């Protein structure tokens, strides 16, 4: 079964890839990285035919460059800078950076190795490719879309009858059923409701004239673990400082859980609270997290109503509405919702990730607020990092 090309524009990725890459381009071009694919679902197996198709799709991806109208669009995003856009004029994905194979048990062996400013760009493209190839080749795609369409219409109906009253951004590129279905989802959400305020997908933001939304991901904080001069438990501090130096508060939602929210808050001091417009939740109990963040703002005399809590952890509309009802009178509330819109078919969606695991040949790890989201290729390093976190928390929370 031969599929048509899945990625046809290098804008078909999440905005935060450009945001993070610009900081790396300006400050950390000496870093190299290794990213490793993982499917968190049990029992998922890929076939040799799927791997062959994935490989050919990657070949096509690596033939693409940015078109002039795409560069013009990126220039229109106020915080992306001229020299970085000029770099993107020269950029293309390099095929040699991607290693692909099939393990004996049928699991996918996929990794990216190369200079960080180039290697990091592959993540979303590859997740889009893997997901679409899997669902098109394993299932009856037309039946999946038919069910997804029914479910989407039900959600839209609940927005229109005010069962759901919250506003959100579409965050569904990485685990979408297909390019075509994500396009249709966004088209319906923005034409049939007033609740969708934008998308993380830069290509569709450009196409539909809506707001591209995103700041940074866990990999951005993780990469500082690979810099010799930075103590491991202080990586949030240096990551946030570099981000503020780059954007001067113009792109300011901080992610709290790369090394646990408790550690993050040690570095989220009064100046950082003021520098950032809000924070993003991506693991752990969202209610406890939200109350903890509100209390942290109040400790510094900052009105929580002036800040935004952005929730993005495996949300569906019901969970988002419950969170909105709980927090709406306490602070500004926003949501990023992905798979619930772009791959809700009745068949279990793939929970696939590609995570940064090494920087400059040193292991790095994510130690989130939920054990199931931890990912490290080196268990001894992961335990060492946890001890560094515990030590600093114990010393500074006395």
Secondary structure as GFF3:
##gff-version 3
##sequence-region A 1 398
A	DSSP	alpha_helix	15	27	.	.	.	ID=ss1
A	DSSP	beta_strand	32	39	.	.	.	ID=ss2
A	DSSP	alpha_helix	48	61	.	.	.	ID=ss3
A	DSSP	alpha_helix	68	75	.	.	.	ID=ss4
A	DSSP	alpha_helix	82	90	.	.	.	ID=ss5
A	DSSP	three_ten_helix	95	97	.	.	.	ID=ss6
A	DSSP	beta_strand	98	102	.	.	.	ID=ss7
A	DSSP	beta_strand	108	115	.	.	.	ID=ss8
A	DSSP	alpha_helix	116	119	.	.	.	ID=ss9
A	DSSP	alpha_helix	122	138	.	.	.	ID=ss10
A	DSSP	alpha_helix	141	160	.	.	.	ID=ss11
A	DSSP	beta_strand	168	170	.	.	.	ID=ss12
A	DSSP	alpha_helix	179	192	.	.	.	ID=ss13
A	DSSP	beta_strand	196	199	.	.	.	ID=ss14
A	DSSP	alpha_helix	202	208	.	.	.	ID=ss15
A	DSSP	beta_strand	211	212	.	.	.	ID=ss16
A	DSSP	alpha_helix	218	222	.	.	.	ID=ss17
A	DSSP	three_ten_helix	223	226	.	.	.	ID=ss18
A	DSSP	three_ten_helix	232	234	.	.	.	ID=ss19
A	DSSP	alpha_helix	235	247	.	.	.	ID=ss20
A	DSSP	beta_strand	253	255	.	.	.	ID=ss21
A	DSSP	alpha_helix	261	267	.	.	.	ID=ss22
A	DSSP	alpha_helix	270	275	.	.	.	ID=ss23
A	DSSP	beta_strand	278	281	.	.	.	ID=ss24
A	DSSP	alpha_helix	286	299	.	.	.	ID=ss25
A	DSSP	three_ten_helix	304	306	.	.	.	ID=ss26
A	DSSP	beta_strand	308	311	.	.	.	ID=ss27
A	DSSP	alpha_helix	317	327	.	.	.	ID=ss28
A	DSSP	beta_strand	332	337	.	.	.	ID=ss29
A	DSSP	alpha_helix	339	342	.	.	.	ID=ss30
A	DSSP	beta_strand	352	359	.	.	.	ID=ss31
A	DSSP	beta_strand	362	363	.	.	.	ID=ss32
A	DSSP	three_ten_helix	371	373	.	.	.	ID=ss33
A	DSSP	alpha_helix	379	396	.	.	.	ID=ss34
###
